[in-house]
Amino acid sequence: MKLGFSKNYLGDILIEAGDLTAEQLQAALQHQKEKAREGTRVLLGQTLIDLGFCSEEAISRALARKAGVPFLSLQQHPVDSAAANLVEPEVALRYNALPIGFEHGKLLVALKHPSDVIAIDDLRIITGHEIKPVIVPDSELAAAIEQFSRATTEVEQEEEVPDLLPGAEVSEERPAVQLANQILHQAVRAGASDVHIEPLEKNMRVRMRIDGVLHEVIQHPRRIHPPLVSRLKVMAGMDIAERRLPQDGRMTMKVDNRTIDVRVASLPSVYGEKLTLRILDRDARLITLEEMGFPRDQLEKYNRIMHLPYGFILVTGPTGSGKSTTLYATLAVLNSVDRHIITLEDPVERRLDGINQIQINLKAGLTFASGLRAIVRNDPDVVMVGEIRDQESARIAVESALTGHLVLATLHTNDAAGAITRLGDMGIEPYLTASSLAGVVAQRLVRVLCPHCREQYELSREELLASVPDFPLSEGESGLTVYKPRGCLRCSNTGYRGRTGVYELLVFSENIRRLTLERRTSHEIKDAAIAEGMITLRRDGLEKVKKGLTSLEEVMRVIV
């Protein structure tokens, strides 16, 4: 089967199309040679993308012209499920190919390598159709194959879940086992942080929190809810006979060769037990403070206070705002042979080599307060407390900071200045707070716009200031280019992919200490910190809008 290949070189095609200059081509070829000398083989197209000379679409168009096959974008040409289902996921992955539709009796197949005659012949035999190869951008093809593979797996599992008979023995039923595995695997692969299994009046709903936002993924008849809950409670080591009281449990499982810890919490509701599953990927790479989105100037200040020999550092924010991640990233910086670091956590979300981590055990009497008392008798240099929950643990943490320890802890407050008054509300005297606190970090997480489909639009200075009066515009700026979500295959049509942190760092100065001793309000302390150069959560969020990382709507959703 002849595909009509052109003898033109890729570089010549890109120059002829106006997507590349001769100088850029020479620079890319030189870079490619240098990589080859280092033992790394990089294709010219990928080199041009990495150097920022060409877009992925321009490279794909040029490759299509070189191969003599059509170019398509899956944004404008959605995948036809009838075509895609002609091959198994394993075949699509093996050949880096996916049928995407039909044209004049032929099967359109998106191929990463359209010159692979063996793959084309195999696909013709497997599908029973004549093949018409097309080229799509590599990232679109990879996202489509992954989405197709996941959807196929879920459909197969769904088909294996027949209706349950009323009164069936719930803990041993195959459908409940399969559905529980399906939910857990889907949650891990989708990058969900939490799963909510909720009984409603007529059905059961499963929602997953992905990038901080809940998405409904499954609905089933309500009769499958009791066996599913029982199955998950058995897996988590909970009492399946107790349905009237809240319970907590945990399990460890393997998904795609990754070790996953799952915390399970049950809650009695009107229509049955609601389960919340917290997904913790033990094998996930530890994120650094730089990768979390800490602004450079704030990070320099935070680095100074975290390297103090003693003091109290608080990280504040609501549940799910990334406080634990910030503390783990801080401990990774501080972790060295000459420092004795002990943590007290509930639960231990990530194992860190070289650090002594203690799991809270309420049944055995190991609370944050009793654990802290024991820790300070073990000669630590750095102590990390998962959460300050009561007056006793707060007092021990403060006193530990005053006696030569660096103490890191989390607290639930809306902003950095609020942590000072919160400690006062917990019974900590102002002179202890003023003497021990080195700094307070407040944080939130905002979704990052998908770089492949974000849409830009212009806002004039008047329009911007009318909707956001405190937007950080400089004197000469008459307007701003901002971005909004659109949605594509690579972000599951949400318009967002991943999250980044928004931070507020209050460093304790002599003036802040004086205001603390005078029992001033959090608003007065915040105003004084801003006068000294503190960047607020809102300001940092708006700066990230300005850089095109997130949308104005997302920042307004997360930060008041």
N, C-alpha and C positions, 0 to 999 in steps of 0.2 A: 504493500500500500504506500504510494508516494504522497508525501505531504507538501512537496513543492518548496523546499528550503531555498532561501536566498543565500548568496555567497557574501553578502555584506557583513561587515563586522558590527558588533553591538555599538561600539563607540561612534562609528560612521553614521549609523542610523540615528543615534541621539543627537549628534551634531547637525545632521540634515533636518531633523525635526525642530531644532532650536532649543532643545532641552539641555544642551551641554556645549561648552566651548572647547576648542582644541587645547588650550592651556590646562583646563580642568582635567581633560582626558589624560594628558601627559603626567599630571600630578597623581592621578589615580593609578596609572600603570606603574609609576615609580613606587607608590605606596604598596602596591600588590607585590612587586619584586622584593621589597624589603621584608614583607611578611613571609614570602616564600623562603628567603634566606634564613629566617628565624624558625622555619619548619612548619609554618601555618599556611595552608592553601585556602585563599579566599577568592571567590568568584568576582569578576569585574563589576557585575551589577550590584552585588552586596557592598563592594568597596565604595562605589559611587554613592550609595544610600548612606553608608556610615560616615563618609566625608561631608555629607550634606549637599552634594552637587546635584543630585537628582532625587525625585520622589519615587516611591515604590510603584506608583501607577505609571509613571513615565518609563521606568525600566520594564514593566510588564508589557506595555504597549510596544516598546521596541523589540522585545523578545518575540512577541506575537508576529510582528512584521518580519523579523528574521526567520521565524519558523514557517511563515506563510499560513498561519491559522488566525481565526478571529480573536479579538480581545473583548472580554466582558467584565463588568463589575457586578458583584453579587448584591450591591446596594440597589442597582437598577434592575437586576435580573434575579429575583428570589429563587431559591432552590425549590424545584418541584419534588415533593416528597415521593410521588409515584415513581419518578426516575431514580431518586436516591436509594429507594428501598430495593432496587434491582440488584444491589451488591451488599454484602455483609460488611460491618464496620472493619473487620480484620483486613478485608480486601482493599477497602478505601485507604486504610493506614499503610498497607504494604506498598501500594503503588503511588501513594500521594495523589490520589485521583478520586473524583466524586461526580457521578452523573447528576446534572442539574436541570435537565429538561429534554424536550424533543423538538426536532426541526426537520420538516419534510421527510418524515419517516426514519430519521437517524437520531441516535442518542447523543445529546450534547454532554461531553465529559470534560470537566475542568481538570487539567493535568499540570503538575509542576514541571514535568519533563515531556513535552508533546512529541519529542523525537524518539521516545521509548516505544519502539515498534512491538516489542515483546509484551509490554503492558497493554497496549491497544488491542493486540490479538487476543490476549487472555480475557480482557473485558468484553470483547465481542462474543467469545465463546460462553462466558458466564452469563451475560445478559440476553444473548440471542438477538442483539441489534447491531446494525452497522454503526460504527463509532465516528463522531465528528469531534475531534479534539479542539478545545478552546483554552485560552490562557486567562487566568484571573490573578489579581495580586496575591502574592504568597500568604500574607497574613489573613486575607479573606478566606483563602482555601483552607488554611489550617483551622481557622475558627469554625468554618462550616463543617469540616470533617469531625471536629470535636463535638460540636452541637448535635450532629447527626448520630454519632456513636452513642452519646449520652441518651438521646431521645429513644434510640432503638433499644438500648438496654432497659430503660424504664418501661417501654411498651411491653417488652417480653415479660418483665416481672409482673406488670399489671395484669397481663392475660393469665398468669398463673395464680391469681388470687380469686378463687370462686366465692360465691356467697356463703356466708357461715349459717349454719342451722342454729336457731335459738336454743340456748342451753348447752351448746357444744363445749367440750372440755377446752378451755381457752388457752391454757399455758402450753399445750402440746400441739395446737393446730398449725399446720404448715403455712396457711395464708398469713397468719400473724407474724410468723418468723420471717417470711419473705418480705412482707411489707415493712417490718422494722428494719431489716437490712437495707431495703431500698431507700428508706428515708435517711438513714445514717450515711450511706454511701453518697447519695445525692447531695446532702448537706456539706460533706467534706469536699466533694469535687466542685461545688459551687462557691466554696469559700465562705460559707455561712458561719456566723459566730454563735447564733442561737436558733433553736427549732422549737416552735410552739405547736403542740398537739392539743386541739381544743374541741370538746364535744359541744355541738349546737343542738337546737331543737330537733332538726330533721336529718342532719348529717354531721360528719366529722371533718374538721378543717385542719390542714397542716400549713403553717406559715414559717418562712425562714428569714432571718435578719441578715441581709447581705449588704455590706458597706453601710451599716447603720440603719437601713430601711427595711421594713417588713414586706415580704412578697408572698402572696398565696401561691402554693405550688401543687397542692393535692386536695381534692374533696372526695370523700367516700361515704357510703351509707353508714348511718350511726351504729348499726349492729356490729361493725368491725372494730369499733372503738374499744370496748372492754377487753377483748383478747389482745389487741395491740398494746394497751396500757399494761396488762399483766405481763406480756412478753418483755417489754422494756424494763419493768420493775424487777423481774427475775434477773435480767442481765445486769442491772445496777445494784443487786443485792438488797432490795427493799422488800418489805412485808406486803405480799399481794392480798392478804386477807384484810388488811387495814385500809379502808377507803374513806374514813370519816375525818382523818387527821392529816395534815401536811407531813410529807416525808422527804428526806434527802438521800441520795445514793450516788454512786459513781461506777464507771466501767472503763476498761481499756480495750481497744480493738485495733486491728490492722486494716488500713484501707490504702490500696495501691502502694504497698510496702512502706507506708508511713504509720507511725504509732500515734493513735488519737486517744486522748483522755476525754471522757464525756461526763459532765456533772448533770445529774437528773434531779429535778425538784417536782413533787406532785402537790396539787392544790385541789381540795374538794370544791366542786361548783354545782350549780343547780342541775345540770344534765350529766354529771359524772366528773371523773378526775381529769383535770388539766395537767399536762406534763410540759415542763420546760427543760430542754436539753442544751447545755452550754458546751460548745465544741472547742477543745483545746488541742492544737497540733503540736505534739511534743517535739517533732523533728523539724519544725519550721525554723528557718534561719533567724537569728537574733537581729533585730533592726537597730541600726545605730541612731544616735541622736540627730546626726546630720540628715539621715534618710527620713526621719520622722517629720521634718519640716520646720525645725527650730530655726528662726531667723539668725543670721550670722552674729549680729551684735549681741542679741540676747544669749546666744550659745556661749559666747566668750565670757559673759558675766556669770552664767550658770557654771561654766568650767571652773571659774575662780572659787565660787562658794562650795562646790562639791569637793574641792581639794583642800578645804580647811581641815585642820587637825581635829576639831570638835565643833559641834553646833547642831541645830535642828533644821532640817529641810523638809517642807511639806509640799506634796503634789495634790492639787485639789481639782474637783470636777465631778459631774454626775456619773452614774454607772455607765460603763461602756465608752468612756471618753479617752481611754488609752493610758490611764494613770500607771497601771502595772507595767505596761510596756516601757514607759519612761523610766520607771525605777529599775527595771532589768537592764536597760541600756546604760543607765548610770552605774550600776554595779559592774557591768562589763568593763567600763572604763577604770573603775577603782580596783578591780580584781588583780591582785599581784601577790607574790609570795610573802612580801613583808607586811601584808595587811590581813588581820583576822576578821573575816566578815561572817556574820550570822544573820539569817532572815527568819521571820516568824510570819507564816502565810496561811491563808484559808481560801482556796487550796493552793498548793504549790503548783503554779501553772507551767513553769519551765524549769528544767534541771540545769544548773550552772556548775561547771567543773570548778573545783577549788573553793566553793562557797558552802558553808554549812546551812542547810535549809531545814526548817522545822515546820511540820504540819500541825495546825490547830486540831485538837481532839477534845471536843466538849464533853463527850461521854466519860473520858478518862480524867476530866478536870483540868486539861491543858487549855487555858484561855489566853487571850492576848496579854492580860495583866499578869497572870501567873508565869507565863512563858517569858515575859520581859524581865520579871524579877530573877528568874533563873539565868537568863542570858547575861545580865550584867555581872554575875558571879563567875562567868567563864572567860573573862579578860578579852572582850572583843575590841576591835578598833572601829568597826563600822557595823551598825545595827539597822536592819530594814524591817519595818513593821507594816504588814499588809494593810491594816486599817486602824485608825484611832477611833474606837467605838464608844468609850466611856471615860469618866473622869479618872478612874484609877490608871488605865493604860496611858492616858494623856499625861498624867502627872509623872509616872515612871519614865516616859519617853523624854519629857522636858528635863527631869533631874539627871537622866543619863547623859543628855547633851551638855549639861552644866558640869559634869564630872569627867569630862575628857573623851567622850565618845561622839562620833559623827552618826547622827540618827536620821534615817530617811523614813517617811511615812506618808500615807494618803489620808485625806479627809474630804468629806462631802460638803463643799461650799460652791457658790456660783462664781465667785471671783477670788483673786488673791487676797485682797484686803479683808474679805469676809472671813478668812481663816483666823485672823487675829481676834475678831469679836467672837467667833465660834469657840475658840479656846477659852475665852472669858466666860462664855455661857456654860462651859463644861466645868467651871470652878477653878481654872488656872489663874493665879494672881497675875496682874499685869507686869509686875517686876520680873517674874519668872519667864513670861513670854518675851519681854523685851531683852532679857539677858541671854536667852537660849536660841531664839529664832535667827537663822542666817538668811533665809529667803523662802519665798513661797512661789510655786509655779501653779498657775491655773491653766487648764487646757480643755480643748474640744477636738473632735474629729469632723472634718468636712470631706465630702466626696470629691474626687478629682475628675475633671472632665475627660472623657475618652478622647485621646489625641487624634483618633482616626475619623471621628465624625462631628466634632464640635463645630458649631457654626458661629462665625463672627458677625457682629453688627456694631454700628456706630451710635454713640450717645453724645449729644452736645453737652456742654458744661451746664447749661440751664436745666436740661432734662435730668442729668445725673444728680445735681444738687437738690432738685425738687423732690426726687424720690429718696435720696440718701444725703441729707444735709451735711453730714460729717465725712463725706467721701474724701480721701486724701489726694486732692488735686493740687498741683503746683500752680504758681501764678500764671505761667505762660500757657498752660494747657486749656485749649478751647473745647476739648471734648476727649473722648476715649474710645478705643476699640475694645469691646468686651466680648465674651463668648457665652453661648448657651448650649445646653445638651440637645442632641437630635436623636441618637440611637442607631446602632448598627449591629452586625453579627458579633463583632468582637466584644461588645459590652452588653450582650443579651438585650439590646434595644432599650437600655435604661439611659444611655447618654453619659454614664459615669463608669469609671473603672478604677477601683482602689480608693484609698483615703489618705489624707495627710493631716498633720496636726496644726492647730491654731493655738498660740501660746501667749501667756501674760506672765512676766517674771517681775516679782516685787523683791528687790534686794534691800535688806535692812540697813538703813543708814542711821546716823545719829538723830536726824530729824524724825524719822519713822519711829525710832525707839522712844523719843520724847512724847510723840503723839500717843503711842501705846500706853506709856506710863500715865498719861493724862486721861486715859479711857475715852479717847475721841471716837467718833463713829467711823464705820468702815468707809463712808463716803468722803469724810475729811482725810482719812489716811490714803484713799485712792487718789484724790486730787493732789495731795502732796507728792505721791509717788510719780504721778504723771508729770508734775512740774520738774521732777528730778530726772525725767527721761524714760519712764516706764511706757512700754507700748501695750495698749489694752488688747484684749481678745478681739474686740470688734475691729480695731485698727489693723491688727495682723491679718484678720480674715479679709478685709477690704484690700489690703496690699496683695494678697494672693489672687483676688479677683483681677486686680490691675495687671498681674503677671500672666493672666490667662490660665491659671491652674484650676480654678473652680468658677462657679457662676455666682452672680449676685443673689439669685434666689436661694441657692444652697447656703450661703453665709447667713442670709436673713432667717432661714429655717432653723439654723443651729444656734445662732447667737442673737440675743435680744438687743 
